[in-house]
Amino acid sequence: MTTTRSPLDAAFDRLGRWGFDDPDGFVNHGPMVCEALHELGRFAEVDSWSRQVSGTPPVVVVHPTRFDWTDAIGDLSRTGEWMGYFERSIADEGWSSTLHTWLPRLLPGLGVALFHGAIRTAHAARAVEDVASPSRCAELARSLGYWAGLFEAGAVVDERDLSGGDEPRRGVVEAAAGAAHHYLAKPNIFGLHGVTAAMAVSILVRHVDTDDAVAALAQLRAEHAVLYRGVVPRHEFDVQHLEEATLVEAAVQSGDAHAVKLVEACRRGLAATGDEVFLAAAERVTRRAIRTLGR
């Protein structure tokens, strides 16, 4: 009997041969964009995109016999140990238990490296939710190890946000909508990450208790307050009401990982809330590609 491997599993294996940065020193977005493309149903592009990515040499995985995480957290030089630690944790305890234990420890460092530790982990977590294959579990271990190695405490949380008055999982998506309003006011790469980070947190909080979800929402709000300081959110905007397929095609044709990831995130935000600010943000990030397509 012949079985066909998922293109996402093959992509994760291929991308696992590279380090966490691209040759120019920026974050390697390959695993994140491939998972987003897979979620959008663009399976052929998952394969082609993963073959185009290059990066720095991979971090060598180390399986320590003794590991004091309180001493190793935030030590980028020990990322290989972190990856080995998480490989073992996922194998022994299961991926869900590993996330349940570790997300409350890592989410206070949500904003580190412009949210990329959290964002990559969220993409990997969603992939594993679908199918807990060895390739996807390995990507989850890499993502968690990357985040733990990068870790540093983030923005100071407003204690009032820890009161638990809001339903935190809904609040996270509402925070993403707020970020989209700020992105429309100042559509740059930093503002964009506020949206994709919030929608990443919306995945991660599925794996923590309610109290920890409240803390995650509070941290997200604190990071947004820093990221968007001095930016007046734009509440009046035009929407073309382009079809989802058009936006996805434009994002793919743009060749821009951030466009793909934002369109995918906004698709979920729109589905969850009906708030057209997500549609406006997706149309904004694909505007140039839409013109090229003549739509």
Beta strands, then each sheet from edge to edge (+ up, - down):
end
